[in-house]
Each structure stands twice: as C-alpha cells, then as structure tokens.
Amino acid sequence: MNLLVKRGPLSDKELLAIGATYGTIDERYASVEFCRILFNENPIGYSFHVFVLNDTAQIVGHYAVIPIRITINKRLALSGKGEALYLADEYRNSVVEYCNSTIPTGIALMNAAHDFAMASGITVLHNITRSDVGIIQRIAGFRHLQISRDAYYYIIDASRVNSFQVSAKLKLAGKLLQVGNQTLYRLARLRLGRKTTQSIQVLPGIQPDADRQVGLSEESDPRWRVSSDKETVRWYEQLGTFNSYLSPDGCRMITRSLRGHAFVAVWPYGDSIRFQRALLLSAIQNAIDTKQISFSIPTATVKKHESLEICTKRLGFVMRSVVTNLYVKSDDPFFSEASNIHYDTFFNL
C-alpha cells in the first residue's frame, strides 16, 4: 500500500478515479465535470489530494482538502474543507507507512491530506462528517463543535426525513405534516390566483445583476465565515445549487438546494407582499418538482419580515433546530471556538 500526495489541478484521468471511488457514495462525484469545477476550478485553482494505491498501483482510496476563502473582519484567509473521503472495503483493515510509523491506511489518508494542506498555508481545517470519522479526527487534533441552525421547514417527502424515521409514531407525524403542508399550499395558490403565480420567472443560478442582493456582503464581522466575494459565490453557483425567482415588480428571491433540501438563501426586497408570497410558492413548487425532501427558511430571516412570518404559518411551516457536527483544526485556538464561527450553508459543498 502506498500514498500518493498531490496538489492539483488534477487530470481528467485522476478525476475519473475519484468518480470511480467516492462517486459510488455521492453520485455528483461520478461526473468529471462536477469534480473539475469542485477541485480544479475553485477560486484558488487547485485542491490538495491524497490517493491510496494498492500493490498493483490501482487507486483504491482518495481524500481531498479544498481551499476555501474565509473572512474575519474583512481580512481574507484560507480554510481547508475535507471532501470525498473513500477507502475500498477490502482495504479498511490495511496499514501503510506514514511519518516513519506503520498506521491504519484510513488514518494515514486523512492525516497526509491535512498535514499537506496546513504546511501549504491553510489557516484552519473544517469538516462536516459522520461521528465514526469524527472520532478519528478528534484523535488527530480536531475539535468537535455542535452548530445549531434554526429554520422553518415545509415537509415535501416525510419518508426521507431522518428525524421522522426514529419511530412509527414520529414517522406518522411526519406524514401527517406532509399532507397538511400540501393542502395548505394548494389553498394558498388558489387564493393568489393563477395569473399571479404564473408571472414568476424561475431561472437557474444567481443572475448577473443580483450581486448586490445576494445578501452575503463582506460586512465587518469578528467571527470567521466563508467568504462571499464574487469569485467564491460564482463557484458555488457553478456547482449547480442556486435558483433565482423574479417577480414583475422587481422582487427577487434566491434559493439553494443541497443533498435533497432546498432553502432560501436571500429573501426578496420589494413592497408587494402579494408577489413575495408568489415567489415563495414558486420556490416550493420547484422544490416539489425537483423531488427535494424539504424546503426551509432560516428563522432569523422569518423574524425580520412580518409578512413572511404570516405566510409560513398559513402554509404550515414548522420551526426546527438542526444540529451540524463540525470538526475544526487550527494552530490558532480562535478558530476552534464555536462563538467565533459565523456558520451558514456555505460551510457545506
């Protein structure tokens, strides 16, 4: 067993190898085009990779750290986001030489990528991963932080919502909530009228003239957060996760979809409550058409707009707090304190 440590950009052959490994877990990675955008065409222009080679030089594992711009009080730095961790089942009990020691291949795979990235100027590493992988990362010096994100949820497919699969009673509650959401949604569309709902344009991505409305301006913030400079936002857009909704009076809403969940990234500016409701209904319909699990709006956004709060109540949205397990490592302890993190959905890819 050997480790191949490499800084990108990668060739198409190497990107295909990622598709053949991690692409079996997350189908997005089976696409060479997606991997090229993610690993090679991010604003930094490369990522840090480690491949595991077996005795016949076949690639049987991979892990990457993607450099992502972050800001602290408008000052730019680089974080490294761990992605695409894979080791074939038959090699998970294998060992490999790393730093003059023989250690489990899976641990060496992660350590090699993290060490390479930190030695190359990455200020902080951050990962969102399963608890079993998190245990290994804690041994490697990562700090485990539980970040809570409050939002109002509209349930589209309760059978795919993990929290409703805990027990038969909760699963039934989720199904009833889904039916209630659908009924209230149909009534709301009837109230607005077909002409109003059909006047909404649904466009892929963030439109070129919408930068000022993206709502992710680089305001001064003592906490660290993923940068929202234009290059970074456009990169996220290229990954195919944003939609824009435009009304005749100039209202604009932007949503993002990620792993089966759609959510509001930017609530529209404008005076027409009627068109704001039409935008929301159009976004929900698009989430239904694209077979999302749920549609949500951050609680902070709902509380800022009285009309939106009324609308979510009428549509049967429920408020939930979703906890994300974030693992962070840095030589500077500032980055490892939960109170110093401005967590948002841009932490996820």
Secondary structure in CASP SS format (residue, H / E / C, confidence):
PFRMAT SS
TARGET T0000
AUTHOR 0000-0000-0000
METHOD secondary structure of the structure
MODEL  1
M C 1.00
N E 1.00
L E 1.00
L E 1.00
V E 1.00
K E 1.00
R E 1.00
G C 1.00
P C 1.00
L C 1.00
S C 1.00
D H 1.00
K H 1.00
E H 1.00
L H 1.00
L H 1.00
A H 1.00
I H 1.00
G H 1.00
A H 1.00
T H 1.00
Y H 1.00
G H 1.00
T H 1.00
I C 1.00
D C 1.00
E H 1.00
R H 1.00
Y H 1.00
A H 1.00
S C 1.00
V H 1.00
E H 1.00
F H 1.00
C H 1.00
R H 1.00
I H 1.00
L H 1.00
F H 1.00
N H 1.00
E C 1.00
N C 1.00
P C 1.00
I C 1.00
G C 1.00
Y C 1.00
S C 1.00
F E 1.00
H E 1.00
V E 1.00
F E 1.00
V E 1.00
L E 1.00
N C 1.00
D C 1.00
T C 1.00
A C 1.00
Q C 1.00
I E 1.00
V E 1.00
G E 1.00
H E 1.00
Y E 1.00
A E 1.00
V E 1.00
I E 1.00
P E 1.00
I E 1.00
R E 1.00
I E 1.00
T E 1.00
I E 1.00
N C 1.00
K C 1.00
R E 1.00
L E 1.00
A E 1.00
L E 1.00
S E 1.00
G E 1.00
K E 1.00
G E 1.00
E E 1.00
A E 1.00
L E 1.00
Y E 1.00
L E 1.00
A C 1.00
D H 1.00
E H 1.00
Y H 1.00
R C 1.00
N C 1.00
S C 1.00
V E 1.00
V E 1.00
E E 1.00
Y E 1.00
C C 1.00
N C 1.00
S E 1.00
T E 1.00
I E 1.00
P E 1.00
T H 1.00
G H 1.00
I H 1.00
A H 1.00
L H 1.00
M H 1.00
N H 1.00
A H 1.00
A H 1.00
H H 1.00
D H 1.00
F H 1.00
A H 1.00
M H 1.00
A H 1.00
S C 1.00
G C 1.00
I C 1.00
T C 1.00
V E 1.00
L E 1.00
H E 1.00
N E 1.00
I E 1.00
T C 1.00
R C 1.00
S H 1.00
D H 1.00
V H 1.00
G H 1.00
I H 1.00
I H 1.00
Q H 1.00
R H 1.00
I H 1.00
A C 1.00
G C 1.00
F C 1.00
R E 1.00
H E 1.00
L E 1.00
Q E 1.00
I E 1.00
S E 1.00
R E 1.00
D E 1.00
A E 1.00
Y E 1.00
Y E 1.00
Y E 1.00
I E 1.00
I C 1.00
D C 1.00
A H 1.00
S H 1.00
R H 1.00
V C 1.00
N H 1.00
S H 1.00
F H 1.00
Q C 1.00
V C 1.00
S C 1.00
A H 1.00
K H 1.00
L H 1.00
K H 1.00
L H 1.00
A H 1.00
G H 1.00
K H 1.00
L H 1.00
L H 1.00
Q H 1.00
V H 1.00
G H 1.00
N H 1.00
Q H 1.00
T H 1.00
L H 1.00
Y H 1.00
R H 1.00
L H 1.00
A H 1.00
R H 1.00
L H 1.00
R H 1.00
L H 1.00
G C 1.00
R H 1.00
K H 1.00
T H 1.00
T H 1.00
Q H 1.00
S C 1.00
I C 1.00
Q E 1.00
V E 1.00
L E 1.00
P E 1.00
G C 1.00
I C 1.00
Q C 1.00
P H 1.00
D H 1.00
A H 1.00
D H 1.00
R H 1.00
Q H 1.00
V C 1.00
G C 1.00
L C 1.00
S C 1.00
E C 1.00
E C 1.00
S C 1.00
D C 1.00
P C 1.00
R C 1.00
W E 1.00
R E 1.00
V E 1.00
S C 1.00
S C 1.00
D C 1.00
K H 1.00
E H 1.00
T H 1.00
V H 1.00
R H 1.00
W H 1.00
Y H 1.00
E H 1.00
Q H 1.00
L C 1.00
G C 1.00
T C 1.00
F E 1.00
N E 1.00
S E 1.00
Y E 1.00
L E 1.00
S C 1.00
P C 1.00
D C 1.00
G C 1.00
C C 1.00
R E 1.00
M E 1.00
I E 1.00
T E 1.00
R E 1.00
S E 1.00
L E 1.00
R C 1.00
G C 1.00
H E 1.00
A E 1.00
F E 1.00
V E 1.00
A E 1.00
V E 1.00
W C 1.00
P C 1.00
Y C 1.00
G C 1.00
D C 1.00
S C 1.00
I H 1.00
R H 1.00
F H 1.00
Q H 1.00
R H 1.00
A H 1.00
L H 1.00
L H 1.00
L H 1.00
S H 1.00
A H 1.00
I H 1.00
Q H 1.00
N H 1.00
A H 1.00
I H 1.00
D H 1.00
T C 1.00
K C 1.00
Q C 1.00
I C 1.00
S E 1.00
F E 1.00
S E 1.00
I E 1.00
P E 1.00
T H 1.00
A H 1.00
T H 1.00
V H 1.00
K H 1.00
K H 1.00
H C 1.00
E H 1.00
S H 1.00
L H 1.00
E H 1.00
I H 1.00
C H 1.00
T H 1.00
K H 1.00
R H 1.00
L C 1.00
G C 1.00
F C 1.00
V E 1.00
M E 1.00
R E 1.00
S E 1.00
V E 1.00
V E 1.00
T E 1.00
N E 1.00
L E 1.00
Y E 1.00
V E 1.00
K E 1.00
S E 1.00
D C 1.00
D C 1.00
P H 1.00
F H 1.00
F H 1.00
S H 1.00
E C 1.00
A H 1.00
S H 1.00
N H 1.00
I E 1.00
H C 1.00
Y C 1.00
D C 1.00
T H 1.00
F H 1.00
F H 1.00
N C 1.00
L C 1.00
END
